Amino acid sequence: MNVILENNKNTMDVILVQELPKSLIHHVPSHTNPLGKPIYSTPNHPNWTLFIRQDPTQENYARVATYVNKKLQKMRFTLRPDIIDHWNINVLAFHSGQHINFVINVYSDNNQNTLQFLNRNIINLNNIVVMSGNFNIRDNDWDPNYSHHSVHTEDLFTLAESLGLDLSPPLNPGPTRFADNPCDTNSVIDLVFINPNNPGFGQHTLHPELRRPSDHVPFFIEVGINKTNLDNTFWSIGKDSEEEENFIKALTNNILTLDTMIITSKEILEITVQCLANIFSDAWYSHAKKKHIMKHSKEWWTHDYTESLNRYHTIGAIEH
């Protein structure tokens, strides 16, 4: 994994990994092992931001990790366990223009525990651009060398349909997992689902020549991103500020004007919900301020720090 991160730091933007390896970090003193107790962790790299659910217990060790190249910092990738809280699922949000999009990285074992979890906890998300991973499902629908259909395929397609995604076949079909036993057949169990309404995503290509010691084949997806979509602005209301107080007051006053007693049909309910959404939107943009994302866009970075930094850049001193 370290070799992949280093070799592709200038050519790749996002890497989704399933069944990720652990690297030896160091040894700590141990009263049972004279060499010390080995400490393992997920490989990391200074050019990449790692997104993974961390847990010290082996049984809950995450089976998925996502690496995002730091050159995409302006797109503000974030891990969203508040949407899906599972060790074998990464839901990442990122910004494109004023829109929030999502990438889902999945590992499901042979018992399909992760797939069952997803179907029991259907998420209502718009703008999912891709869902990819090792689903451990063999089926003739995507593997012509396999003559059977899986009982789990319908569940998988039901999930994809609920997320607005379609199965994406590779441009160069072939096995995605090579069998360890030469008597067994290779298989297709790593799948990609994309949003058919997103013109930026093309079909993926398999690269078996790059799998190294892994038994799984890496695949690449090219994504067209318009530079104008790399918006580095956001809207914000400061905590405990006068703007926050006025925002809450505007919300309260306008919500009280809604007449909910007239909701007697589905159509009127939808109109009322839209009015409520407009109230929130109008109040937000009336009191929020547009800000630019910079390397100092942190909660602890104050206006005083900005003035001191500007002073330092101008005269080489930070004294007031």
Buried (B, 14 or more C-beta within 10 A) or exposed (E): BEEBBEEBBEEBBBBBBBBBEEEEEEEEEEEEEEEEEEEEEBBBBEEBBBBBBEEEEEEEBBBBBBBBBEEBBEBBBBBBEEBBEBBBBBBBBBBBEEEBBBBBBBBBBEEBEBBBBBBEEEBEBEBBBBBBBBBBBBBBBBBEEBEEEBEBBEBBBBBBEBBBBBBBBBEEEEBBBBEEEEEEEBBBBBBBBBBEEBEBBBBBEBEBEBBEEBEBBBBBBEEEEEEEBEBBEBEEBEEEEEBBEBBEEBBEEBEEEEEEEEBEEEEEEEEBEEBBEEBBEEBBEEBBEEEEBEEEBEEEEEEEEEEBEEBEEEEEEEEE
